[in-house]
Amino acid sequence: MKTAVALADIYLRLSREEANSGESQSIANQRNIIRQYCKDNNITVVREFVDDGFSGSDFRRPGFQNMLKHIDTGLVNTVITKDLSRLGRDMSESSYYAESFFPEHDIHYIAISDGFDSEKVNMMAPFQFAMNDVYLRDCSRKIKQVLGQKRERGEYCACPPFGYMRNPKDRTSIIPDPQTAPIVQHIYELAVKGHSAHAIANILTDKAIITPLKYRVLYRDNFCDRGAARATDRWNHTTVKRILKNQVYLGHTVLGMTKKASVKSKKKVHIPQEEWAITYNTHTPLITQEEYDIAQHYMGMNTKSWNDYDNVRKSIFNGLIFCEHCGSALCSSGSVYKGERVKYWYLSCLNIPKRSANHCEHGARIKYSALVEIVKADLNQFISLSKEDTDEIIDAAIKESSKNAYQDKDSLQSIEKRIGDIDNIILKLYNDNALGRITDEQLSLMIEKLNKESASLKERAKEIRRKSEKMPIDEAYKAFFSLIEQYNHIDELTPEIVRTFIERIEVGEKILPEGYTVASHDIPYRQNIKIYYRFIGKIGEDEKAFNQDALPSKIA
């Protein structure tokens, strides 16, 4: 039963973003306003709960949760905040606590500045909750926009990775950390020698080399006790892999590898690598491109388990070749006849078998020796180009890139305008709902449709920005042809050569002559083979023609 005396818990909250907006929202300001209100209205303050630096989208805040526990003791009958946004900015959660949870627990809730009182009729409450929710989304949009601009300028707006530290002369850039950069370089040295991530982790642990988390706890960042307790002296193979995969050590700024699942979620989800925000050559590299490529080749591969067996086919395209139709990797297959292994060696889509969970009806299959000849011939064709030929190719690429960039700029402006229009429409819909012009069901359906359109537009905008962040086209082609200049002619294709020049190969299914449905050794056929080269991507035609010996009769 409620007591006649008002006994109150007061709740104060400030997010990191709001802390930069001035004194009006500060914890001290909130405290002064609430305590003066309590003094004027004969309300006794029992306890004060504070969440300083916590977003209004997350109701798992420690101060808020402790207040809920205190309410359960029955020692208070009132909760007071400066305004509704201090309670939270998520529309559904804030409305639940203000209009359902507190009344059901005999708690009188008051939001002073908004004039909200749970014991009175609050006509404007739906609109106020909606406005706080829109503010939350708008803040998220602005933060992403600012981060995007910083990324475009090549500024490092994240925690410096292990091996680097913030530049004391320019906080937006990073420089090698003299304490940890040698550790990263040692990890790559071990990887280049063929050591697995597990083996490297054990070597580092045995040498008592400090782990990244422990270094941050002891020498760099401020950790809470619970966070610091996670630091260990033992290296984990996952940590080693993360370092070996990170292109930041090549001197590139790599951001946007994860994102929040939603505006109101704290959970991070991984972003596909092709969508990462990469700005090239922004800081001092710790390793060379060659070291990085070799490390990728050996990573996750137990070389002793398969190199020791002569009867195991060892494809030089491992990890680089995929089915054009389903995206699955191509693996070695085939048979042995009269001791011949290479002659009957194929690379086949992993999803071709009927038993595959993701059976591919158009799975790729190509003769291994044929692919070797195709790649070798293409590379030798590049090597044979004259200076005039390469200049002509670069000029053509620059013109095409400029044309696409102009189109992308117009497209991006249209997309951003439409996203802004959608935000305004959503705000108007919340207003119409608060005034009773549309029902909750209508609001939900329209908001869902608009959010889907907005999400699709944002993905398209992200793709356009990602393209603009790539290495300038002239620099990319010059980098590729500088690699080519290291060779006079390639007689034998090796894994090192393949990984020096090629990022990815996609193979399509066999295209048979009209009237044929089954391939045979004496039936010529065509096949799409897309080769994506380092720096420049795909160049030239895709389709190759094969004769009865399954060798290309024409290299486009």
Beta strands, then each sheet from edge to edge (+ up, - down):
strand 1: 7-14
strand 2: 44-52
strand 3: 78-81
strand 4: 108-111
strand 5: 116-117
strand 6: 164-167
strand 7: 170-176
strand 8: 253-255
strand 9: 258-260
strand 10: 268-270
strand 11: 277-279
strand 12: 321-323
strand 13: 330-334
strand 14: 345-349
strand 15: 365-367
strand 16: 502-511
strand 17: 525-533
strand 18: 537-538
strand 19: 543-546
strand 20: 552-554
sheet 1: 2+ 1+ 3+ 4+ 5-
sheet 2: 6+ 7-
sheet 3: 8+ 11-
sheet 4: 9+ 10-
sheet 5: 12+ 16+ 17- 18+
sheet 6: 12+ 16+ 17- 19+ 20-
sheet 7: 13+ 14- 15+
end
